[in-house]
Amino acid sequence: MSNFDNEEQNQSMESGNKLLDEETLFIVSQTFKALSDPTRIKILHLLSNKPHSVNEIAENLQMLQSTVSHQLRFLKNLRLVKYRREGTTMIYSCDDEHVMSVLQQMIDHAMHH
């Protein structure tokens, strides 16, 4: 390979391999942190099927409402879930289809093995 070819390859690699900025690294690491917790995985998986209230999530997953609320707050801060108010009830749903797609792929992968 000539020097010209090496230079061209290096330039191509540099443009495709830009370093990630600190904010992007933080968001990615926090998202993986969210997906590393079994309770949050259960909540996200449940919400991937349809929206639920805190009480419905707690009932379905046999958890304390306070535990569910704590985890939902964490997920909401990462913009992985969103909520709407129906009277006095908060209805939660998924807010990031990219992350839900990654989660579903990981679930499929785990079930495949």
C-alpha positions in Angstrom: 0.0 0.0 0.0 1.4 3.4 -0.9 1.8 6.4 1.5 -1.0 8.1 -0.3 -3.3 5.1 0.4 -2.3 5.1 4.1 -3.0 8.8 4.4 -6.4 8.4 2.8 -7.3 5.5 5.0 -6.1 7.4 8.2 -8.2 10.4 7.2 -11.2 8.2 6.6 -10.8 6.5 10.0 -10.3 9.8 11.8 -13.6 11.3 10.4 -15.5 8.1 11.3 -13.9 7.7 14.7 -14.4 11.1 16.3 -14.0 11.1 20.1 -17.2 11.4 22.1 -17.7 14.5 24.1 -18.2 14.3 27.8 -21.9 15.0 27.7 -22.5 12.1 25.3 -20.3 9.8 27.3 -22.3 10.7 30.5 -25.7 10.1 28.8 -24.6 6.8 27.3 -23.2 5.6 30.7 -26.3 6.7 32.6 -28.5 4.9 30.0 -26.5 1.6 30.5 -26.7 2.2 34.2 -30.5 2.4 33.9 -30.6 -0.8 31.9 -28.3 -2.6 34.3 -30.9 -2.7 37.1 -33.3 -5.7 37.0 -36.1 -3.6 38.6 -35.8 -0.9 35.9 -35.7 -3.5 33.2 -38.9 -5.0 34.5 -40.6 -1.6 34.5 -39.4 -0.6 31.0 -40.4 -4.0 29.6 -43.9 -3.6 31.2 -44.2 -0.1 29.8 -43.1 -1.2 26.4 -46.5 -3.1 26.1 -48.7 -0.2 27.2 -48.8 2.8 29.5 -49.5 2.1 33.2 -50.1 4.0 36.4 -47.6 3.6 39.4 -50.2 1.4 41.1 -50.6 -0.8 38.1 -46.8 -1.2 37.7 -46.5 -2.0 41.4 -49.3 -4.6 41.2 -48.0 -6.2 38.0 -44.4 -6.5 39.3 -45.4 -7.2 42.9 -43.4 -4.3 44.2 -44.0 -1.5 46.7 -45.4 1.6 45.2 -42.5 3.6 46.8 -39.9 1.4 45.0 -41.7 1.8 41.7 -41.9 5.6 42.2 -38.2 5.8 43.0 -37.3 3.9 39.9 -39.7 5.9 37.7 -38.1 9.1 38.9 -34.7 7.8 37.8 -36.0 6.7 34.4 -37.9 10.0 33.9 -34.7 12.0 34.7 -33.0 10.1 31.9 -36.0 10.8 29.6 -36.6 7.0 29.2 -40.2 7.3 30.5 -42.7 10.1 30.4 -46.0 10.6 32.2 -49.4 12.2 31.7 -51.9 13.1 34.4 -55.4 11.6 34.4 -57.1 13.3 37.3 -54.9 12.4 40.3 -53.3 9.4 38.5 -50.0 9.6 36.7 -49.8 7.3 33.7 -46.3 6.4 32.6 -45.1 5.3 29.2 -41.9 4.8 27.3 -40.2 8.0 26.0 -37.2 6.7 24.0 -37.8 4.2 21.2 -34.0 3.9 20.6 -33.4 2.6 24.1 -36.5 0.4 24.0 -35.2 -1.1 20.8 -31.8 -1.9 22.5 -33.6 -3.3 25.5 -35.8 -5.6 23.3 -32.7 -6.7 21.4 -31.0 -7.6 24.6 -34.1 -9.5 25.9 -34.2 -11.4 22.6 -30.5 -12.2 22.8 -30.9 -13.5 26.3 -33.8 -15.7 25.4 -32.0 -17.0 22.4 -29.2 -18.5 24.6 
